[in-house]
């Protein structure tokens, strides 16, 4: 008779203590690395703050904004109310916010429109803001306030490069590394490095040209790259000024003529697939839609409309 052999069950080998320790150490290191890279969440509190307590802070870089459109925004506020709260910093003092001033970070145009409404129609102002202005307040130190201000404005594309540069330089002076600034403002390391390279590559003359809008933001970045590759600062800057002037002239010609939706769509479809990144193409599309909706008089340079 054939004897049936009984198979012995094989127990899985336990990982050695050394192996387990190595795996555990690797997991801990990975977790710490992720925590280091992950942006610190900004905690916003919604408060109703009297208009008189909303101030600007001397240590916070509040850029100048045009008064154009404030009357229209005030009229919209009068009709529809404030749809989006402004953002303010509570200041270094972390005690209770009651009775204290708060400092504006984002929403200058909305704040100006609220003040305009108070002048024009005090009864409607009292109806809307009698209990205070809706404000998202943040706590933390000055660095956190500056980073939050920059992040809010950059993500809404309300700031051009000439306005962004002082903010990033200020965070750098506060001792923050490029990668930490990038995380704080939700941008890439490369973006921060490129912005900081403008002053180094083009000098004070280049920064002044950017501030006076003699050189556009994109042209300034391109000029910085050219200087890094060996071109003289003077030559790169002159090329940037010429290109900026050409773009402005082209923009003025475009503003004198309104293009049809068909012409804009044709130009959009003509953009080579690999010429632009997806995010840039979406930005171009957004600007094109604003043009067609009548919200802006200029089309993005990437659209070659005939």
C-alpha positions as CSV (number, residue, x, y, z in Angstrom):
1,X,0.0,0.0,0.0
2,X,1.1,3.5,-0.8
3,X,1.6,5.6,2.3
4,X,0.3,9.1,2.0
5,X,2.9,11.6,3.1
6,X,1.6,14.3,5.2
7,X,3.0,17.7,4.3
8,X,4.4,19.7,7.1
9,X,3.0,23.2,7.3
10,X,5.7,25.8,6.9
11,X,5.6,28.6,9.3
12,X,6.7,32.0,7.9
13,X,10.0,33.1,9.2
14,X,9.9,36.0,11.6
15,X,11.9,39.0,10.5
16,X,15.0,39.4,12.5
17,X,15.1,42.2,15.1
18,X,17.6,44.0,13.0
19,X,15.4,43.9,9.9
20,X,12.4,45.1,11.8
21,X,14.4,47.9,13.3
22,X,15.6,49.0,9.9
23,X,12.1,49.0,8.4
24,X,10.8,50.9,11.4
25,X,13.6,53.5,11.1
26,X,12.9,53.9,7.3
27,X,9.2,54.5,8.0
28,X,10.0,57.1,10.7
29,X,12.5,58.8,8.3
30,X,9.9,58.9,5.5
31,X,7.3,60.3,7.8
32,X,9.6,63.0,9.1
33,X,10.6,63.9,5.5
34,X,6.9,64.2,4.5
35,X,6.2,66.4,7.5
36,X,9.1,68.6,6.6
37,X,8.0,69.1,3.0
38,X,4.2,69.3,3.7
39,X,3.0,72.9,3.9
40,X,1.8,74.0,7.3
41,X,-2.0,74.5,7.2
42,X,-3.1,78.0,7.7
43,X,-5.9,78.2,10.1
44,X,-8.5,80.9,9.4
45,X,-11.2,82.0,11.9
46,X,-14.2,83.9,10.7
47,X,-14.8,87.0,12.8
48,X,-17.1,90.1,12.4
49,X,-14.7,93.0,12.8
50,X,-15.8,96.7,12.9
51,X,-14.5,98.6,9.9
52,X,-12.6,101.0,12.2
53,X,-10.5,98.2,13.6
54,X,-9.2,97.0,10.2
55,X,-5.8,98.6,9.7
56,X,-2.6,98.3,7.7
57,X,0.6,97.2,9.4
58,X,3.9,99.0,8.9
59,X,5.7,95.6,8.7
60,X,3.4,94.1,6.2
61,X,4.0,94.9,2.6
62,X,0.7,96.2,1.3
63,X,1.1,97.1,-2.3
64,X,-0.7,100.0,-4.0
65,X,-3.9,99.1,-5.9
66,X,-5.6,101.1,-8.6
67,X,-8.7,102.9,-7.7
68,X,-10.3,102.0,-11.0
69,X,-13.3,99.8,-10.6
70,X,-13.8,100.7,-6.9
71,X,-17.1,102.5,-7.6
72,X,-18.4,99.6,-9.6
73,X,-17.4,97.2,-6.8
74,X,-19.0,99.4,-4.2
75,X,-22.2,99.4,-6.3
76,X,-22.1,95.6,-6.5
77,X,-21.6,95.4,-2.7
78,X,-24.6,97.6,-2.2
79,X,-26.7,95.2,-4.3
80,X,-25.3,91.8,-3.4
81,X,-23.3,92.2,-0.2
82,X,-19.8,90.9,0.5
83,X,-19.5,87.4,-1.1
84,X,-16.0,86.7,0.1
85,X,-14.5,87.8,3.4
86,X,-11.2,89.8,3.5
87,X,-8.2,88.3,5.2
88,X,-6.4,89.9,8.1
89,X,-3.6,89.1,10.5
90,X,-4.2,89.2,14.2
91,X,-0.7,90.4,14.9
92,X,2.0,89.1,17.2
93,X,-0.3,89.3,20.2
94,X,-2.1,86.0,20.5
95,X,-4.6,87.2,23.2
96,X,-8.3,87.5,22.5
97,X,-9.1,89.4,19.4
98,X,-12.0,91.3,20.9
99,X,-11.5,95.1,20.8
100,X,-8.1,94.9,19.0
101,X,-7.0,96.1,15.6
102,X,-6.4,93.5,12.8
103,X,-4.1,94.0,9.9
104,X,-5.1,93.6,6.2
105,X,-3.4,90.8,4.3
106,X,-5.7,90.3,1.2
107,X,-8.7,92.1,-0.1
108,X,-7.6,95.8,-0.5
109,X,-10.1,96.4,-3.3
110,X,-13.0,94.9,-1.3
111,X,-12.0,97.0,1.8
112,X,-11.8,100.2,-0.3
113,X,-15.3,99.4,-1.8
114,X,-16.7,98.8,1.7
115,X,-15.4,102.3,2.8
116,X,-16.8,103.8,-0.4
117,X,-20.2,102.2,0.3
118,X,-20.2,103.7,3.8
119,X,-19.6,107.2,2.3
120,X,-22.2,106.8,-0.4
121,X,-25.0,104.9,1.4
122,X,-24.6,104.7,5.2
123,X,-28.0,103.1,5.7
124,X,-27.1,100.2,3.4
125,X,-23.6,100.0,5.0
126,X,-25.3,99.7,8.5
127,X,-27.6,97.0,7.1
128,X,-24.8,94.9,5.7
129,X,-21.9,95.6,8.1
130,X,-23.7,96.9,11.3
131,X,-22.4,93.9,13.2
132,X,-18.9,94.1,11.6
133,X,-17.1,93.2,8.3
134,X,-16.7,89.4,7.7
135,X,-13.0,88.8,8.1
136,X,-10.9,85.6,8.0
137,X,-8.2,86.2,10.7
138,X,-5.0,84.2,11.0
139,X,-2.7,83.9,14.0
140,X,1.1,83.5,14.0
141,X,4.3,85.5,13.6
142,X,5.2,88.0,10.9
143,X,6.7,85.4,8.6
144,X,3.5,83.5,8.6
145,X,1.5,86.6,7.9
146,X,3.7,87.6,4.9
147,X,3.6,84.1,3.5
148,X,-0.2,83.9,3.8
149,X,-0.6,87.3,2.2
150,X,1.6,86.3,-0.8
151,X,-0.1,82.9,-1.1
152,X,-3.6,84.3,-1.2
153,X,-2.7,87.0,-3.9
154,X,-0.5,84.7,-6.0
155,X,-3.0,81.9,-6.2
156,X,-5.7,84.4,-7.2
157,X,-3.3,85.8,-9.8
158,X,-3.9,89.3,-8.4
159,X,-0.1,90.1,-8.2
160,X,2.4,90.6,-11.0
161,X,6.1,89.8,-10.6
162,X,7.1,93.3,-9.6
163,X,4.8,93.0,-6.6
164,X,5.8,89.4,-5.8
165,X,9.6,90.1,-5.7
166,X,9.6,92.3,-2.5
167,X,7.5,89.7,-0.6
168,X,9.8,86.8,-1.5
169,X,12.9,88.9,-0.7
170,X,11.4,89.9,2.6
171,X,10.8,86.2,3.5
172,X,14.4,85.5,2.5
173,X,15.6,88.2,4.8
174,X,13.6,86.6,7.6
175,X,15.9,83.6,7.3
176,X,13.6,81.3,5.3
177,X,15.1,78.9,2.7
178,X,13.9,78.8,-0.9
179,X,12.2,75.5,-0.4
180,X,10.4,76.7,2.8
181,X,9.2,79.8,1.0
182,X,8.0,77.7,-1.9
183,X,6.0,75.4,0.5
184,X,4.6,78.5,2.4
185,X,3.3,80.2,-0.7
186,X,2.2,76.9,-2.5
187,X,4.7,77.4,-5.4
188,X,7.6,75.4,-6.7
189,X,11.3,75.8,-5.6
190,X,12.1,76.8,-9.2
191,X,9.6,79.6,-9.1
192,X,11.1,81.1,-5.9
193,X,14.7,80.7,-7.3
194,X,13.8,82.4,-10.6
195,X,12.2,85.3,-8.9
196,X,15.1,85.8,-6.5
197,X,17.5,85.6,-9.5
198,X,16.2,88.8,-11.0
199,X,18.0,91.2,-8.7
200,X,21.2,89.1,-8.7
201,X,21.3,88.9,-12.5
202,X,19.9,92.3,-13.5
203,X,20.9,94.4,-10.6
204,X,19.1,97.4,-9.2
205,X,18.7,98.8,-12.7
206,X,16.7,95.6,-13.7
207,X,14.5,95.7,-10.6
208,X,13.8,99.4,-11.2
209,X,12.9,98.7,-14.8
210,X,10.5,96.0,-13.6
211,X,9.0,98.3,-11.0
212,X,8.4,101.0,-13.7
213,X,6.9,98.4,-16.0
214,X,9.6,99.1,-18.6
215,X,10.3,95.4,-18.4
216,X,7.5,92.7,-18.0
217,X,7.8,89.9,-15.5
218,X,8.3,87.2,-18.1
219,X,10.9,89.3,-19.9
220,X,12.8,89.9,-16.7
221,X,12.9,86.1,-16.0
222,X,14.1,85.5,-19.5
223,X,16.8,88.2,-19.2
224,X,18.0,86.7,-15.9
225,X,18.5,83.3,-17.6
226,X,20.4,85.0,-20.5
227,X,22.8,86.7,-18.0
228,X,23.4,83.3,-16.3
229,X,24.3,81.9,-19.7
230,X,26.9,84.6,-20.3
231,X,25.1,87.5,-21.9
232,X,26.0,90.9,-20.5
233,X,23.5,92.4,-18.1
234,X,23.1,95.6,-20.2
235,X,22.4,93.7,-23.4
236,X,19.9,91.3,-21.8
237,X,18.1,94.2,-20.1
238,X,17.8,96.2,-23.4
239,X,16.4,93.1,-25.2
240,X,13.9,92.7,-22.4
241,X,12.8,96.4,-22.6
242,X,12.5,96.1,-26.4
243,X,10.4,93.0,-26.2
244,X,8.2,94.5,-23.5
245,X,7.5,97.6,-25.5
246,X,6.7,95.5,-28.6
247,X,4.2,93.5,-26.5
248,X,2.6,96.7,-25.2
249,X,2.2,98.1,-28.7
250,X,0.7,94.8,-29.9
251,X,-1.7,94.9,-26.9
252,X,-2.8,98.4,-27.8
253,X,-3.5,97.4,-31.4
254,X,-5.5,94.4,-30.1
255,X,-7.5,96.6,-27.7
256,X,-8.6,98.8,-30.6
257,X,-10.2,95.8,-32.3
258,X,-12.6,93.2,-30.8
259,X,-12.0,89.7,-32.2
260,X,-14.9,87.2,-32.7
261,X,-15.3,84.1,-30.6
262,X,-14.6,82.1,-33.8
263,X,-11.2,83.9,-34.4
264,X,-10.2,83.4,-30.7
265,X,-11.1,79.7,-30.9
266,X,-9.1,79.2,-34.1
267,X,-6.1,80.8,-32.4
268,X,-6.5,78.5,-29.4
269,X,-6.6,75.4,-31.5
270,X,-3.5,76.6,-33.4
271,X,-1.3,76.5,-30.3
272,X,1.1,73.5,-30.7
273,X,0.3,70.7,-28.3
274,X,3.7,70.6,-26.7
275,X,4.5,74.3,-26.7
276,X,2.7,75.0,-23.4
277,X,2.2,73.1,-20.2
278,X,-1.3,72.2,-19.2
279,X,-1.4,74.8,-16.4
280,X,-0.3,77.6,-18.8
281,X,-2.8,76.5,-21.4
282,X,-5.6,76.6,-18.8
283,X,-4.4,80.1,-17.9
284,X,-4.5,81.2,-21.5
285,X,-8.0,79.7,-21.9
286,X,-9.2,81.6,-18.8
287,X,-7.9,84.9,-20.1
288,X,-9.5,84.2,-23.5
289,X,-12.9,83.6,-21.9
290,X,-12.6,86.8,-19.9
291,X,-11.9,88.6,-23.2
292,X,-15.0,87.1,-24.8
293,X,-17.1,87.9,-21.8
294,X,-16.0,91.6,-22.0
295,X,-14.1,91.6,-18.7
296,X,-10.8,92.5,-20.3
297,X,-9.7,94.3,-23.5
298,X,-6.6,92.2,-24.2
299,X,-5.9,88.7,-25.2
300,X,-2.9,86.6,-23.9
301,X,0.2,86.8,-26.0
302,X,0.1,83.1,-26.7
303,X,-3.0,83.5,-28.9
304,X,-2.0,84.6,-32.4
305,X,-5.4,86.0,-33.5
306,X,-5.6,87.0,-37.2
